[in-house]
Amino acid sequence: MTAVLHERLRGDVIDVTDDRYDEARKLYNGMIDKRPRVVARCTDVADVMAAVAFGRDEGLPIAVRGGGHNGAGFGSCDEGLVIDLSPMKGVRVDPAQRTVRAEPGCTQGDVDHATHAFGLAVPAGIVSSTGIAGLTLGGGHGYLSRQYGLTIDNLLEVDVVLADGRLVTASESEHADLFWALRGGGGNFGIVTSFRYRAHPVDTVHGGPIFFAFEHAAEVMRWYREFLPNAPEKLSPFLGLKSVPSTDPFPRELWGSRICALVSCYDGPAEEAEVAMKPIRSELPPPLLDGCAQMPYPALQALFDPLLPPGLQWYWKGDFVRDLPDAAIDVHLDHAAQAPTELSLMHLYPIDGAVQRVGADETAFRHRDATWSMVIAGIDPDPTGADAITRWARSYWEGVHPFTMGGAYVNFMMEEGQDRVRATYGDNYDRLAAIKGTYDPSNLFRVNQNIVVA
Ligand SMILES: Cc1cc2nc3c(=O)[nH]c(=O)nc-3n(C[C@H](O)[C@H](O)[C@H](O)COP(=O)(O)OP(=O)(O)OC[C@H]3O[C@@H](n4cnc5c(N)ncnc54)[C@H](O)[C@@H]3O)c2cc1C
């Protein structure tokens, strides 16, 4: 069967008989172990079109893989076809127009590397190995979101291979319905083969972690909820309940201690950052560690990469959060104190500022009135710990869920069922379902947080 695919593709076609099969089916989340029938490593749009036609004609489930970072493992599937876009890594920066065209196999690091040469950046996430494709299609938030919005708020145009095999361009002026749906609706509508983004002048930034002793966590969280709404948008501090990694360059005496962290990025020179961050340094108890420094933006983006190599076990759950009442803080601290592993964490990522200046119905991403996107992640290098991190993340989430807005960022969800997908899209769900009916009526692209045709 795969001989046909070999003939039609320039890229590699890998099935179970190939020595590279186990490597080719691996995902970032080591907890996911799927066995596809075949992996098509596409090198260009023609390969993607051929692979879609093959999967459709053979009646195979189709998984689309960009960076392979998806927590639920939607970058692969059992007994189906994986359309692996990782060889498609072209990036073209237009410094005069401040736009960037990127292929879907790029990681954030690939895009940051290319844009930084021109003193530019596209707002995206905070770990450089994350794929831009999955991140963008879910929304995309990171250090520059308060200032410049979500990744989708900076998306100008995409090329998409549809379920019927056609390639179309979607933007505000062409296939505007599809463009609306792709900005938050995930991989439901087709395979994006090119993203064109608006970039912003971002060069060196001031950032890094500040760690406070866990005994001060309640005070830091209460202070943070008041500070954030009034903080300049060039400053983005996210809050974490986590542990000091037992590795250099962290001070040995702190290794493994539970802490409350504020991890910041200030987009500007050190002198300005000092002023913006002064309240953090003067209004809170003395930190255990202040690791902030001036650095190139891509360096901040890659700061946590060494701590999070591929292959760890991950179980995560998310929710959007508007307020952080004292009662919620108490629940957070109870659960965070019982984290089963050093890497397990809770992060609150700010998505106020520019994110909130886009209407809830202007893109598929619904929760524009949230202050934070929360993730609770159980993480363990040891596969035997998979059950313990899963139990902890679920129980933590059940504790804090009543204090949240209900839906979660689609990129921070496991396979959690239709109710969760509906809660996430809220009023936008029916419009998404109608657009799904137009572009993918037979649900060819269903290995994702699936939108069901009405
Ligand atoms: C360590 C880590 C840090 C993270 N940090 C952030 C962060 O700071 N901000 C943030 O917003 N998110 C963050 N995420 C979440 C991240 O956005 C998701 O995991 C996302 O799914 C990753 O995209 P990918 O291309 O790597 O995933 P993949 O697993 O390759 O794909 C994920 C999904 O996207 C779809 N897809 C991928 N490529 C295409 C395409 N070209 N066309 C159509 N559909 C496609 C697939 O169908 C699949 O459902 C992080 C994840 C990890 C593991």
The ligand as an SDF file (V2000), in Angstrom:
LIG
                    3D

 53 58  0  0  0  0  0  0  0  0999 V2000
    7.2500   22.4800   26.7900 C   0  0  0  0  0  0  0  0  0  0  0  0
    6.0510   23.1340   26.1790 C   0  0  0  0  0  0  0  0  0  0  0  0
    5.8900   24.5140   26.2990 C   0  0  0  0  0  0  0  0  0  0  0  0
    4.7870   25.1480   25.7280 C   0  0  0  0  0  0  0  0  0  0  0  0
    4.6600   26.4920   25.8650 N   0  0  0  0  0  0  0  0  0  0  0  0
    3.6320   27.1270   25.2480 C   0  0  0  0  0  0  0  0  0  0  0  0
    3.5340   28.5340   25.3010 C   0  0  0  0  0  0  0  0  0  0  0  0
    4.3520   29.2200   25.8990 O   0  0  0  0  0  0  0  0  0  0  0  0
    2.5070   29.1160   24.6600 N   0  0  0  0  0  0  0  0  0  0  0  0
    1.5700   28.4040   23.9710 C   0  0  0  0  0  0  0  0  0  0  0  0
    0.6810   29.0170   23.3700 O   0  0  0  0  0  0  0  0  0  0  0  0
    1.6250   27.0610   23.9300 N   0  0  0  0  0  0  0  0  0  0  0  0
    2.6290   26.4080   24.5540 C   0  0  0  0  0  0  0  0  0  0  0  0
    2.7110   25.0430   24.5090 N   0  0  0  0  0  0  0  0  0  0  0  0
    1.5960   24.2860   23.9260 C   0  0  0  0  0  0  0  0  0  0  0  0
    1.7500   24.1570   22.4370 C   0  0  0  0  0  0  0  0  0  0  0  0
    1.1720   25.2850   21.8290 O   0  0  0  0  0  0  0  0  0  0  0  0
    1.0430   22.9000   21.9300 C   0  0  0  0  0  0  0  0  0  0  0  0
    1.6640   21.7850   22.4940 O   0  0  0  0  0  0  0  0  0  0  0  0
    1.0020   22.8130   20.4140 C   0  0  0  0  0  0  0  0  0  0  0  0
    0.0980   21.8080   20.0620 O   0  0  0  0  0  0  0  0  0  0  0  0
    2.3530   22.5320   19.8370 C   0  0  0  0  0  0  0  0  0  0  0  0
    2.3400   22.5830   18.4490 O   0  0  0  0  0  0  0  0  0  0  0  0
    3.2080   21.5190   17.5930 P   0  0  0  0  0  0  0  0  0  0  0  0
    3.1650   21.9340   16.1750 O   0  0  0  0  0  0  0  0  0  0  0  0
    4.5250   21.3410   18.2390 O   0  0  0  0  0  0  0  0  0  0  0  0
    2.3240   20.2360   17.8720 O   0  0  0  0  0  0  0  0  0  0  0  0
    1.9650   18.9160   17.0310 P   0  0  0  0  0  0  0  0  0  0  0  0
    1.8920   17.8540   18.0800 O   0  0  0  0  0  0  0  0  0  0  0  0
    2.8610   18.7030   15.8990 O   0  0  0  0  0  0  0  0  0  0  0  0
    0.5190   19.2530   16.4830 O   0  0  0  0  0  0  0  0  0  0  0  0
   -0.4670   19.6170   17.3750 C   0  0  0  0  0  0  0  0  0  0  0  0
   -1.8250   19.7920   16.7350 C   0  0  0  0  0  0  0  0  0  0  0  0
   -1.7820   20.8250   15.7720 O   0  0  0  0  0  0  0  0  0  0  0  0
   -2.2720   20.3690   14.5130 C   0  0  0  0  0  0  0  0  0  0  0  0
   -1.3410   20.8020   13.4810 N   0  0  0  0  0  0  0  0  0  0  0  0
    0.0060   20.8360   13.5640 C   0  0  0  0  0  0  0  0  0  0  0  0
    0.5020   21.3530   12.4270 N   0  0  0  0  0  0  0  0  0  0  0  0
   -0.5430   21.6620   11.6320 C   0  0  0  0  0  0  0  0  0  0  0  0
   -0.6690   22.2430   10.3440 C   0  0  0  0  0  0  0  0  0  0  0  0
    0.3740   22.6580    9.6570 N   0  0  0  0  0  0  0  0  0  0  0  0
   -1.9090   22.3980    9.8390 N   0  0  0  0  0  0  0  0  0  0  0  0
   -2.9950   22.0130   10.5170 C   0  0  0  0  0  0  0  0  0  0  0  0
   -2.9350   21.4640   11.7490 N   0  0  0  0  0  0  0  0  0  0  0  0
   -1.7200   21.2930   12.3070 C   0  0  0  0  0  0  0  0  0  0  0  0
   -2.3310   18.8580   14.5940 C   0  0  0  0  0  0  0  0  0  0  0  0
   -3.4900   18.3860   13.9670 O   0  0  0  0  0  0  0  0  0  0  0  0
   -2.3880   18.5770   16.0530 C   0  0  0  0  0  0  0  0  0  0  0  0
   -3.7460   18.4960   16.4490 O   0  0  0  0  0  0  0  0  0  0  0  0
    3.8150   24.3820   25.0430 C   0  0  0  0  0  0  0  0  0  0  0  0
    3.9790   22.9970   24.9210 C   0  0  0  0  0  0  0  0  0  0  0  0
    5.0770   22.3790   25.5010 C   0  0  0  0  0  0  0  0  0  0  0  0
    5.2090   20.8880   25.4150 C   0  0  0  0  0  0  0  0  0  0  0  0
  1  2  1  0
  2  3  1  0
  2 52  2  0
  3  4  2  0
  4  5  1  0
  4 50  1  0
  5  6  2  0
  6  7  1  0
  6 13  1  0
  7  8  2  0
  7  9  1  0
  9 10  1  0
 10 11  2  0
 10 12  1  0
 12 13  2  0
 13 14  1  0
 14 15  1  0
 14 50  1  0
 15 16  1  0
 16 17  1  0
 16 18  1  0
 18 19  1  0
 18 20  1  0
 20 21  1  0
 20 22  1  0
 22 23  1  0
 23 24  1  0
 24 25  2  0
 24 26  1  0
 24 27  1  0
 27 28  1  0
 28 29  2  0
 28 30  1  0
 28 31  1  0
 31 32  1  0
 32 33  1  0
 33 34  1  0
 33 48  1  0
 34 35  1  0
 35 36  1  0
 35 46  1  0
 36 37  1  0
 36 45  1  0
 37 38  2  0
 38 39  1  0
 39 40  1  0
 39 45  2  0
 40 41  1  0
 40 42  2  0
 42 43  1  0
 43 44  2  0
 44 45  1  0
 46 47  1  0
 46 48  1  0
 48 49  1  0
 50 51  2  0
 51 52  1  0
 52 53  1  0
M  END
$$$$
